[in-house]
C-alpha cells in the first residue's frame, strides 16, 4: 500500500498559488514509514486527511508558512471538531488539535485570501467525504492485506 495518496483538486486563484493539493494518508503505513508507533494500538484502516496545501505549478511545495492569522482553536466549533477527529486525526501523536494547528499555520495561512480557518477545515472535511479514497480503491478491488 502506498504511504500517501495525493488527490489533486485544481482551484484557480488570484493569490500566490495556482491550485490546492488535497493530501490523504494511509495511517498504518504513515506510522511505519516514520518508525514510530501510531497513537492508536490498532491504526485506522481508512485514508485520512493529511492536509490541504496551496501549491504552484512551478514548485508544488510553495507557498508555506505565510503571514496570516494563526490557528484559533475556538474557530473549530464542536460539530466540526467531531467531524475532523474522524477525517483528520493525528495518527502519529494523537494530538489532533496540534496537528490541525501545524497544518493551518503552515498551509492554511497561505489560502486565507480564499478560505478563512473555518472554511479551510470545513472544505477539507467535505472533500474527504466526497472523494472517499478508501471506497474508491475498494471498488477497484484494491484492499489492504491483514
Residue, then its C-alpha position, 0 to 999 in steps of 0.5 A: x500500500x502506498x504511504x500517501x495518496x495525493x488527490x489533486x483538486x485544481x482551484x484557480x486563484x488570484x493569490x500566490x498559488x495556482x491550485x490546492x493539493x488535497x493530501x490523504x494518508x494511509x495511517x498504518x503505513x504513515x506510522x511505519x514509514x516514520x518508525x514510530x508507533x501510531x497513537x492508536x494500538x490498532x491504526x485506522x484502516x481508512x485514508x485520512x486527511x493529511x492536509x490541504x496545501x496551496x501549491x504552484x505549478x512551478x514548485x508544488x511545495x510553495x507557498x508555506x508558512x505565510x503571514x496570516x492569522x494563526x490557528x484559533x482553536x475556538x474557530x473549530x466549533x464542536x460539530x466540526x471538531x467531531x467531524x475532523x477527529x474522524x477525517x483528520x486525526x493525528x495518527x502519529x501523536x494523537x494530538x489532533x488539535x496540534x496537528x490541525x494547528x501545524x497544518x493551518x499555520x503552515x498551509x492554511x495561512x497561505x489560502x486565507x485570501x480564499x478560505x478563512x480557518x473555518x472554511x479551510x477545515x470545513x472544505x477539507x472535511x467535505x472533500x474527504x467525504x466526497x472523494x472517499x479514497x478508501x471506497x474508491x480503491x475498494x471498488x477497484x478491488x484494491x484492499x489492504x492485506x491483514 
